[in-house]
Amino acid sequence: MCTGTTPRTSFGRTEGGQSLFSPSSVLQRHVRGVVRGATPVPRTQWPAQIARMTVSPRRVAIVGAGAIGLSIAWRLLQRGARVTVYDRGPLGRGASWASAGLLAATAGHGGPAGTPLDALCRRALGRWDAFARELTDAAGIDVVPRSEGTLVVALDAAEAERLGTAYEAWRAAGDDAQRWLARDVVARLEPALAGTVVAARLCPNDRQVDARRLVAALAEAVRRAGGAVREHTEVDVERVDADVVVLAAGAWSGSVPGAPSIPIAPLKGQMVALRPTPGVTPLRHVVFTRDVYLVPRPGRLLVGATSEARGFDTTVTAGSVRLLLDGARRAVPTLDDAPLDDAWAGVRPMTLDGAPLLGRLTERIVVATGHGRNGILLTPVTAEAITALVLDGALPSWALGFGMERFG
Ligand SMILES: Cc1cc2nc3c(=O)[nH]c(=O)nc-3n(C[C@H](O)[C@H](O)[C@H](O)COP(=O)(O)OP(=O)(O)OC[C@H]3O[C@@H](n4cnc5c(N)ncnc54)[C@H](O)[C@@H]3O)c2cc1C
């Protein structure tokens, strides 16, 4: 790693003069070439260890200070890159701010069991606790996710049948943790749920996190690691002073000045927050129904989320709020008496297949966007994959297949 704790003062040597690697003929030929003005050995032919140790820190510009851009910045800084994150607005006010923060890989946000997106989502879920602990330590802001899991409930017989089929598919895909719960068990677990609940699928491994806190923690970790965050600064990708540019501008990634065009579209989502209904046991689990999801937070219950093709519009509308509240009341009838706390909207960055776009666009431009409904869930693995691509020259094998090539 180029930022090893051993101080380096000269080419491949420690302060004590010890050689950090055996001199290689490739390296020597390269150096001779540079010194004599002859053609040096291309860096791509250097042994990986030497390439990493001898290159001066990579200067990376990241376009977009949402969860994705900031997490990549943090990981790159940890490996010694010099990083500046640019946002044309205030940091973290895009989709990451609007997000419900569900890490709902097994409740079905990652699509049907067994797809490449499902595999990526489940990998991300497995990484989340360690990622959150490390970030909490680095930033001094607690982002350890809640771990009660998700209850996917069926409110009538037809839904129960659909849910049963999904449950079998997940079990067949190797998820042994999921449980099928009968009506009386569900009622004991969550007494506030409607008496019409027929059955539920418990996904105990799912998590949830406050996405706004996550962004605050990432921004703080970036600053503490020596990175710069430039808010209210629009950049031209062709002109920005950097060796590598990472395009992480969420739903706006297709229209960043100087960047190649990419197939990303905004998908609007509206959400509502309620305060607890007096005298009613609050939910502990995240609850999914066919219509909505309910996310318990301290002193709040989030209800989400609509999916609307309305361009970049983020107006909160009466019709969508009504749909969300109707869906919430169907699951928890006592919510009729809950005080209304807030409502907001954001735009998810969507690709044609709902999976993220991760990879190289040109020699100098890397893309990390299109996370759709799963950007918060996919934050740790995206940061890991893009850091490897920028600093080691290749994506890890598990992140292959999410590039532009899949769109022909
Ligand atoms: C209502 C809703 C609920 C959601 N719930 C969940 C959930 O429960 N779980 C989950 O995992 N995901 C959820 N998502 C999706 C998730 O929020 C996104 O996938 C994720 O936040 C995307 O992060 P990002 O950093 O790519 O984009 P953003 O957070 O949108 O950040 C992009 C940033 O780029 C900046 N930018 C744009 N153009 C430029 C430019 N030209 N130059 C510089 N900066 C620029 C923007 O100002 C913005 O700050 C939800 C999304 C919505 C809208």
PDBQT file of the ligand as one rigid body, heavy atoms in Angstrom, charges set to zero:
ROOT
HETATM    1  C1  LIG A 501     -37.372   8.501  -1.138  1.00  0.00    +0.000 C 
HETATM    2  C2  LIG A 501     -36.136   7.657  -1.265  1.00  0.00    +0.000 A 
HETATM    3  C3  LIG A 501     -35.965   6.584  -0.410  1.00  0.00    +0.000 A 
HETATM    4  C4  LIG A 501     -34.836   5.783  -0.523  1.00  0.00    +0.000 A 
HETATM    5  N1  LIG A 501     -34.658   4.756   0.357  1.00  0.00    +0.000 NA
HETATM    6  C5  LIG A 501     -33.546   4.003   0.290  1.00  0.00    +0.000 A 
HETATM    7  C6  LIG A 501     -33.318   2.972   1.241  1.00  0.00    +0.000 A 
HETATM    8  O1  LIG A 501     -34.139   2.746   2.129  1.00  0.00    +0.000 OA
HETATM    9  N2  LIG A 501     -32.160   2.263   1.156  1.00  0.00    +0.000 N 
HETATM   10  C7  LIG A 501     -31.226   2.523   0.207  1.00  0.00    +0.000 A 
HETATM   11  O2  LIG A 501     -30.209   1.828   0.175  1.00  0.00    +0.000 OA
HETATM   12  N3  LIG A 501     -31.419   3.477  -0.724  1.00  0.00    +0.000 NA
HETATM   13  C8  LIG A 501     -32.546   4.224  -0.682  1.00  0.00    +0.000 A 
HETATM   14  N4  LIG A 501     -32.757   5.214  -1.594  1.00  0.00    +0.000 N 
HETATM   15  C9  LIG A 501     -31.786   5.369  -2.665  1.00  0.00    +0.000 C 
HETATM   16  C10 LIG A 501     -30.539   6.078  -2.180  1.00  0.00    +0.000 C 
HETATM   17  O3  LIG A 501     -30.911   7.189  -1.425  1.00  0.00    +0.000 OA
HETATM   18  C11 LIG A 501     -29.685   6.482  -3.380  1.00  0.00    +0.000 C 
HETATM   19  O4  LIG A 501     -29.430   5.376  -4.219  1.00  0.00    +0.000 OA
HETATM   20  C12 LIG A 501     -28.339   7.034  -2.910  1.00  0.00    +0.000 C 
HETATM   21  O5  LIG A 501     -28.533   8.022  -1.930  1.00  0.00    +0.000 OA
HETATM   22  C13 LIG A 501     -27.560   7.596  -4.072  1.00  0.00    +0.000 C 
HETATM   23  O6  LIG A 501     -26.441   8.241  -3.544  1.00  0.00    +0.000 OA
HETATM   24  P1  LIG A 501     -25.516   9.136  -4.451  1.00  0.00    +0.000 P 
HETATM   25  O7  LIG A 501     -24.421   9.630  -3.599  1.00  0.00    +0.000 OA
HETATM   26  O8  LIG A 501     -25.196   8.385  -5.701  1.00  0.00    +0.000 OA
HETATM   27  O9  LIG A 501     -26.477  10.312  -4.946  1.00  0.00    +0.000 OA
HETATM   28  P2  LIG A 501     -26.961  11.642  -4.184  1.00  0.00    +0.000 P 
HETATM   29  O10 LIG A 501     -27.146  11.414  -2.734  1.00  0.00    +0.000 OA
HETATM   30  O11 LIG A 501     -28.124  12.142  -4.967  1.00  0.00    +0.000 OA
HETATM   31  O12 LIG A 501     -25.735  12.595  -4.367  1.00  0.00    +0.000 OA
HETATM   32  C14 LIG A 501     -25.375  13.143  -5.595  1.00  0.00    +0.000 C 
HETATM   33  C15 LIG A 501     -24.773  14.502  -5.343  1.00  0.00    +0.000 C 
HETATM   34  O13 LIG A 501     -24.245  14.987  -6.577  1.00  0.00    +0.000 OA
HETATM   35  C16 LIG A 501     -24.432  16.377  -6.602  1.00  0.00    +0.000 C 
HETATM   36  N5  LIG A 501     -24.333  16.848  -7.986  1.00  0.00    +0.000 N 
HETATM   37  C17 LIG A 501     -25.230  16.735  -8.986  1.00  0.00    +0.000 A 
HETATM   38  N6  LIG A 501     -24.754  17.276 -10.108  1.00  0.00    +0.000 NA
HETATM   39  C18 LIG A 501     -23.529  17.755  -9.820  1.00  0.00    +0.000 A 
HETATM   40  C19 LIG A 501     -22.526  18.428 -10.563  1.00  0.00    +0.000 A 
HETATM   41  N7  LIG A 501     -22.707  18.716 -11.866  1.00  0.00    +0.000 N 
HETATM   42  N8  LIG A 501     -21.383  18.769  -9.953  1.00  0.00    +0.000 NA
HETATM   43  C20 LIG A 501     -21.191  18.488  -8.631  1.00  0.00    +0.000 A 
HETATM   44  N9  LIG A 501     -22.101  17.857  -7.882  1.00  0.00    +0.000 NA
HETATM   45  C21 LIG A 501     -23.242  17.485  -8.464  1.00  0.00    +0.000 A 
HETATM   46  C22 LIG A 501     -25.800  16.568  -5.992  1.00  0.00    +0.000 C 
HETATM   47  O14 LIG A 501     -25.952  17.911  -5.530  1.00  0.00    +0.000 OA
HETATM   48  C23 LIG A 501     -25.785  15.541  -4.885  1.00  0.00    +0.000 C 
HETATM   49  O15 LIG A 501     -25.363  16.089  -3.641  1.00  0.00    +0.000 OA
HETATM   50  C24 LIG A 501     -33.855   6.055  -1.508  1.00  0.00    +0.000 A 
HETATM   51  C25 LIG A 501     -34.014   7.152  -2.337  1.00  0.00    +0.000 A 
HETATM   52  C26 LIG A 501     -35.148   7.963  -2.233  1.00  0.00    +0.000 A 
HETATM   53  C27 LIG A 501     -35.295   9.152  -3.126  1.00  0.00    +0.000 C 
ENDROOT
TORSDOF 0
